[in-house]
Structure formats: C-alpha cells, structure tokens
Amino acid sequence: MLCRDCGGLAVIAGFAVSITYLLIVSTMEKTINLTGPDNYMIKLLGFFIGILVLSIFCFIDDMRGIPAPVKLLGQVLAAIVVAFSGIRIDQVFVNSFGGIITNDFLVFAITIIWIVGITNAINLIDGLDGLSSGISIISCISLLIIFSLNGSPLISIILITALAGALVGFIPFNFNPAKTFIGDTGSNFLGFSLAIISILGLAKTYTAIVIIAPLIIFALPLLDTALAIIRRIIKTRSFQGVFQGDKDHLHHKILKHGYTQKQAVFILYGISASLGMFAIILLENGVFKAISFALIVVAIASIGYKDIIKISSENKNGD
C-alpha cells in the first residue's frame, strides 16, 4: 500500500532530475544566468525548500493522517518561504496595472493566498484516477504556450517543461485503473509548483490579460474549491466546516449522473483543455475570437449532449 500511495514522490524526483539537467545545460550554454540581477538562484532555492517543507507535511498525512488545519499550516509555511525568496506577484501588478498595488504587506499576502489557493485547488480535485495529474498536464501545456507567446523568462519555460515531463512519465501508471496514486504529497506539489511557475512566467509582462490567463487555466479546480468552501460553510454553519471533507465535488456529481470514472475524467479533461485554449486565444487574438471559440465549444457540447446522456444511461442500466 505504501508504494501505491507514493507516486507523488516519483513525480517530485522526476521534476528535480529534469530541472537539474536543464539548468546545468542552460548554464553551460550561457542561455540563463542564475546569479544575475533576477536572483534566480535564491528564488529556486526558496522554491525547493518550500517543496521540501510542504512534502514533509503531506507525506506524514499520506502515511498517518494529520488534521486539515495542520496541513494548511504546512502549505502556508511553504508559501512564506517562497515569498521571502523573492517570488512575488508585485512585479506582475506593477507592470500590468501601473503600480496599483505597491504595499509590501499586501503584495506578500496576495502571493501567499495565490500559492495556497492553487495548491488546495489541485489537491481537492484529486478524487479520481488520473484526474489531478491529467489536468495539471493540460495546465502545463497551456502555460507553456502562453509563456512562449508572451516572451516570458526562460526559467519559467524550463520549470513548466520539466513539470510536464515528470507528469507525462507518471500518468500511464495513474490512469484508471491506477497502479499507483499521486497522494496528497503529489497533488499538493502539483498545485504548489503550478502557482509558483505561473508567477515566474508572468513576472515581466505588461498586460492585464496575461494575469487573467492563469485564472482561466485554473478555473476548473478553483471553481470546485470555491463551491466546496461555500457548500461546507452553509452545511455546517461554521467556518470550521471548510476542513470537513465531502462527496459533492464536481467529479462526484458527474459520477452520480451515471458516468464511469474514465468518462468523468475525460469530461473534466475536455473542460480544462477548452479553458486553456480560451486563455491562449484571448491572449493571442483578443476577446472577440476567444468568445467565438467559447460559443463553438458550447454549441458542440450541446449537440453531443444527448449522445453523452444516452451512453451514460446505457452504462447505468448495464450496472
């Protein structure tokens, strides 16, 4: 059972090996300067220390279980380490909104909220075989395209490529029926890494649309998390209810309609990929073409909805 629940460690190891190799090669070719004015060496050190802190808490949770508030404390501590290393959202806001947010404490707080929020969003959506890892791959590809189109720093492209590579090697073993599971260690690592890489990739941008793009890419897990928080508070009539798990996430609702695990995962993959494409088109071609794409997707989904319902009903009757 231990090995089956430790797939996240394999993803982290694959990511670390890829990053080490790519950084060594890039440094030798002088395409990246880790000790330059951007202080990438310090930022990467903070990133990896943050991963270590987060992984310790989550590994204990995978093995023995810890209270949700304690795990949240681990996420916050890891995010604080990263923010102190210099990875912050301040430059993004200054460049995009003309310095509308300049207060250091507010910038620090927004950075922590962003990192912890995305970390939990990916963690909470990890309810079916291959779901969090597949959605993370889609997010990686979407971010990579946006980084490439937007002239983002090379370090962000290296990091997102390494993360995608580690996941591509893992997902065949995690897809239904799973031979190994990513666990809390892996799902927290994915959200944590995606949040930080998105900050690094947008650090030298100058348009508000580029800031909106990651929100669109992560919209599915963020929506699921927001609905879970609201639902739990209403159900328990207490903010402490946020830490109480339930079976009403988006993937649970799809399963309750009679879909199989694989069908539910592919449906959510499709939604995530559509959001990623929408963000890319919005950035590259503007609002009107992005809306046109969204309308086409909605039309196709509406046309095929009856067939999907039919397949779902057949599966339900077959059971």
KOLRO-236639 format. One record per residue (C-alpha): residue number from 0; residue in one letter; chain; z, y, x. Coordinates in steps of 0.1 Angstrom, whole numbers, plus 5000, padded with zeros to 4 digits. Layout:
! residues N
     n   res   chain      w      v      u
   NUM     A       A      Z      Y      X
...
***
This chain:
! residues 319
     n   res   chain      w      v      u
     0     M       A   5000   5000   5000
     1     L       A   5008   5023   5029
     2     C       A   4973   5021   5043
     3     R       A   4957   5026   5009
     4     D       A   4976   5059   5004
     5     C       A   4970   5074   5038
     6     G       A   4933   5082   5035
     7     G       A   4941   5118   5039
     8     L       A   4953   5112   5074
     9     A       A   4919   5098   5083
    10     V       A   4902   5129   5069
    11     I       A   4925   5152   5089
    12     A       A   4918   5131   5120
    13     G       A   4881   5133   5115
    14     F       A   4883   5170   5109
    15     A       A   4903   5175   5141
    16     V       A   4880   5155   5162
    17     S       A   4849   5173   5149
    18     I       A   4865   5207   5154
    19     T       A   4875   5199   5190
    20     Y       A   4840   5187   5198
    21     L       A   4821   5216   5181
    22     L       A   4844   5242   5197
    23     I       A   4840   5227   5232
    24     V       A   4802   5226   5229
    25     S       A   4801   5262   5214
    26     T       A   4824   5275   5241
    27     M       A   4802   5258   5268
    28     E       A   4771   5273   5253
    29     K       A   4789   5307   5250
    30     T       A   4780   5310   5213
    31     I       A   4816   5316   5204
    32     N       A   4844   5335   5222
    33     L       A   4878   5321   5212
    34     T       A   4897   5346   5233
    35     G       A   4878   5377   5223
    36     P       A   4888   5406   5201
    37     D       A   4888   5384   5169
    38     N       A   4916   5363   5184
    39     Y       A   4901   5330   5171
    40     M       A   4923   5310   5194
    41     I       A   4955   5324   5178
    42     K       A   4941   5320   5144
    43     L       A   4930   5284   5150
    44     L       A   4965   5277   5164
    45     G       A   4981   5291   5133
    46     F       A   4957   5271   5111
    47     F       A   4965   5238   5128
    48     I       A   5003   5245   5129
    49     G       A   5000   5252   5092
    50     I       A   4982   5219   5086
    51     L       A   5010   5201   5106
    52     V       A   5038   5218   5085
    53     L       A   5020   5210   5052
    54     S       A   5012   5174   5062
    55     I       A   5048   5167   5071
    56     F       A   5060   5177   5037
    57     C       A   5031   5159   5019
    58     F       A   5034   5127   5039
    59     I       A   5071   5124   5030
    60     D       A   5060   5130   4994
    61     D       A   5034   5102   4996
    62     M       A   5059   5078   5012
    63     R       A   5091   5085   4994
    64     G       A   5085   5113   4970
    65     I       A   5101   5148   4971
    66     P       A   5108   5173   4943
    67     A       A   5079   5196   4934
    68     P       A   5098   5228   4944
    69     V       A   5103   5213   4979
    70     K       A   5067   5206   4983
    71     L       A   5058   5241   4971
    72     L       A   5082   5254   4998
    73     G       A   5062   5234   5024
    74     Q       A   5029   5250   5011
    75     V       A   5044   5285   5013
    76     L       A   5057   5279   5048
    77     A       A   5023   5266   5060
    78     A       A   5006   5296   5044
    79     I       A   5031   5321   5060
    80     V       A   5023   5305   5095
    81     V       A   4986   5311   5089
    82     A       A   4991   5346   5077
    83     F       A   5012   5355   5107
    84     S       A   4984   5342   5130
    85     G       A   4961   5369   5117
    86     I       A   4941   5351   5090
    87     R       A   4945   5375   5061
    88     I       A   4925   5389   5032
    89     D       A   4930   5425   5043
    90     Q       A   4896   5429   5061
    91     V       A   4878   5414   5031
    92     F       A   4893   5440   5007
    93     V       A   4888   5469   5032
    94     N       A   4852   5462   5037
    95     S       A   4843   5454   5001
    96     F       A   4863   5479   4982
    97     G       A   4866   5508   5006
    98     G       A   4902   5502   5015
    99     I       A   4916   5499   4980
   100     I       A   4943   5475   4993
   101     T       A   4959   5487   5026
   102     N       A   4996   5479   5021
   103     D       A   5005   5453   5047
   104     F       A   5031   5435   5024
   105     L       A   5007   5434   4995
   106     V       A   4979   5420   5017
   107     F       A   5003   5394   5031
   108     A       A   5014   5384   4996
   109     I       A   4978   5381   4983
   110     T       A   4969   5359   5013
   111     I       A   4999   5336   5006
   112     I       A   4991   5334   4969
   113     W       A   4954   5326   4976
   114     I       A   4962   5298   5001
   115     V       A   4989   5283   4979
   116     G       A   4969   5287   4948
   117     I       A   4938   5269   4961
   118     T       A   4959   5242   4978
   119     N       A   4976   5234   4944
   120     A       A   4943   5236   4925
   121     I       A   4926   5209   4946
   122     N       A   4958   5188   4946
   123     L       A   4962   5189   4908
   124     I       A   4926   5179   4902
   125     D       A   4931   5148   4923
   126     G       A   4935   5125   4894
   127     L       A   4905   5101   4896
   128     D       A   4889   5081   4924
   129     G       A   4867   5104   4945
   130     L       A   4873   5135   4923
   131     S       A   4891   5159   4947
   132     S       A   4871   5147   4978
   133     G       A   4838   5150   4959
   134     I       A   4845   5184   4945
   135     S       A   4856   5195   4980
   136     I       A   4823   5183   4995
   137     I       A   4804   5203   4968
   138     S       A   4826   5234   4976
   139     C       A   4820   5229   5014
   140     I       A   4782   5228   5008
   141     S       A   4783   5259   4986
   142     L       A   4804   5279   5010
   143     L       A   4782   5268   5040
   144     I       A   4751   5281   5022
   145     I       A   4769   5314   5013
   146     F       A   4782   5318   5049
   147     S       A   4747   5312   5063
   148     L       A   4731   5336   5039
   149     N       A   4757   5362   5045
   150     G       A   4758   5362   5083
   151     S       A   4795   5350   5084
   152     P       A   4813   5344   5117
   153     L       A   4802   5312   5135
   154     I       A   4838   5299   5134
   155     S       A   4838   5296   5096
   156     I       A   4805   5277   5097
   157     I       A   4819   5253   5123
   158     L       A   4850   5247   5103
   159     I       A   4833   5242   5070
   160     T       A   4807   5218   5086
   161     A       A   4835   5198   5102
   162     L       A   4854   5195   5069
   163     A       A   4823   5184   5050
   164     G       A   4815   5158   5077
   165     A       A   4850   5144   5076
   166     L       A   4848   5141   5038
   167     V       A   4813   5125   5038
   168     G       A   4826   5098   5060
   169     F       A   4856   5092   5037
   170     I       A   4842   5094   5002
   171     P       A   4824   5060   5002
   172     F       A   4859   5044   5005
   173     N       A   4875   5067   4979
   174     F       A   4849   5065   4952
   175     N       A   4856   5043   4922
   176     P       A   4868   5015   4927
   177     A       A   4886   5031   4956
   178     K       A   4895   5011   4986
   179     T       A   4918   5039   4999
   180     F       A   4933   5070   4984
   181     I       A   4934   5105   4998
   182     G       A   4970   5110   4987
   183     D       A   4990   5143   4984
   184     T       A   4986   5147   5022
   185     G       A   4948   5147   5019
   186     S       A   4944   5167   4987
   187     N       A   4968   5194   4999
   188     F       A   4949   5195   5033
   189     L       A   4916   5200   5015
   190     G       A   4928   5229   4993
   191     F       A   4946   5245   5023
   192     S       A   4916   5243   5045
   193     L       A   4891   5255   5019
   194     A       A   4913   5285   5012
   195     I       A   4916   5295   5048
   196     I       A   4880   5289   5058
   197     S       A   4869   5310   5028
   198     I       A   4889   5339   5042
   199     L       A   4874   5335   5077
   200     G       A   4839   5332   5063
   201     L       A   4842   5364   5042
   202     A       A   4861   5385   5069
   203     K       A   4830   5405   5079
   204     T       A   4813   5410   5046
   205     Y       A   4807   5442   5028
   206     T       A   4800   5434   4991
   207     A       A   4824   5427   4962
   208     I       A   4801   5399   4950
   209     V       A   4808   5379   4982
   210     I       A   4845   5380   4973
   211     I       A   4838   5368   4938
   212     A       A   4817   5339   4951
   213     P       A   4847   5317   4963
   214     L       A   4864   5323   4930
   215     I       A   4833   5310   4912
   216     I       A   4830   5280   4935
   217     F       A   4867   5271   4930
   218     A       A   4866   5280   4893
   219     L       A   4869   5244   4880
   220     P       A   4901   5234   4899
   221     L       A   4915   5269   4894
   222     L       A   4909   5267   4856
   223     D       A   4925   5233   4855
   224     T       A   4955   5246   4873
   225     A       A   4958   5278   4852
   226     L       A   4956   5257   4820
   227     A       A   4983   5233   4833
   228     I       A   5007   5261   4841
   229     I       A   5003   5277   4807
   230     R       A   5004   5244   4789
   231     R       A   5036   5232   4807
   232     I       A   5054   5266   4801
   233     I       A   5046   5265   4764
   234     K       A   5056   5229   4761
   235     T       A   5089   5232   4779
   236     R       A   5096   5268   4770
   237     S       A   5107   5273   4806
   238     F       A   5090   5283   4839
   239     Q       A   5106   5252   4854
   240     G       A   5083   5232   4833
   241     V       A   5055   5241   4857
   242     F       A   5068   5214   4880
   243     Q       A   5066   5187   4853
   244     G       A   5035   5166   4856
   245     D       A   5015   5156   4825
   246     K       A   4983   5137   4815
   247     D       A   4964   5166   4800
   248     H       A   4943   5178   4829
   249     L       A   4905   5182   4824
   250     H       A   4897   5147   4837
   251     H       A   4923   5132   4814
   252     K       A   4908   5149   4784
   253     I       A   4873   5136   4794
   254     L       A   4887   5101   4797
   255     K       A   4903   5104   4763
   256     H       A   4869   5110   4748
   257     G       A   4858   5075   4759
   258     Y       A   4841   5082   4792
   259     T       A   4846   5059   4821
   260     Q       A   4862   5071   4853
   261     K       A   4828   5072   4871
   262     Q       A   4812   5092   4842
   263     A       A   4841   5116   4841
   264     V       A   4839   5122   4879
   265     F       A   4801   5128   4877
   266     I       A   4805   5152   4848
   267     L       A   4830   5172   4868
   268     Y       A   4808   5170   4899
   269     G       A   4779   5184   4878
   270     I       A   4801   5213   4866
   271     S       A   4813   5220   4901
   272     A       A   4778   5219   4916
   273     S       A   4765   5242   4888
   274     L       A   4792   5267   4896
   275     G       A   4783   5265   4933
   276     M       A   4747   5272   4926
   277     F       A   4756   5300   4903
   278     A       A   4776   5317   4931
   279     I       A   4748   5312   4956
   280     I       A   4721   5326   4932
   281     L       A   4745   5355   4923
   282     L       A   4749   5364   4960
   283     E       A   4712   5360   4969
   284     N       A   4693   5370   4938
   285     G       A   4716   5391   4917
   286     V       A   4734   5389   4883
   287     F       A   4704   5385   4860
   288     K       A   4689   5355   4878
   289     A       A   4724   5339   4881
   290     I       A   4729   5344   4843
   291     S       A   4694   5329   4837
   292     F       A   4704   5299   4857
   293     A       A   4736   5295   4838
   294     L       A   4717   5297   4805
   295     I       A   4693   5270   4817
   296     V       A   4722   5247   4826
   297     V       A   4739   5253   4793
   298     A       A   4706   5245   4775
   299     I       A   4701   5213   4794
   300     A       A   4737   5202   4788
   301     S       A   4733   5210   4751
   302     I       A   4701   5189   4748
   303     G       A   4716   5160   4766
   304     Y       A   4750   5162   4749
   305     K       A   4741   5138   4721
   306     D       A   4729   5111   4746
   307     I       A   4761   5115   4765
   308     I       A   4782   5111   4733
   309     K       A   4761   5080   4725
   310     I       A   4768   5064   4759
   311     S       A   4805   5073   4756
   312     S       A   4807   5057   4721
   313     E       A   4790   5025   4734
   314     N       A   4814   5023   4763
   315     K       A   4843   5028   4739
   316     N       A   4831   5001   4715
   317     G       A   4824   4978   4744
   318     D       A   4861   4980   4754
***
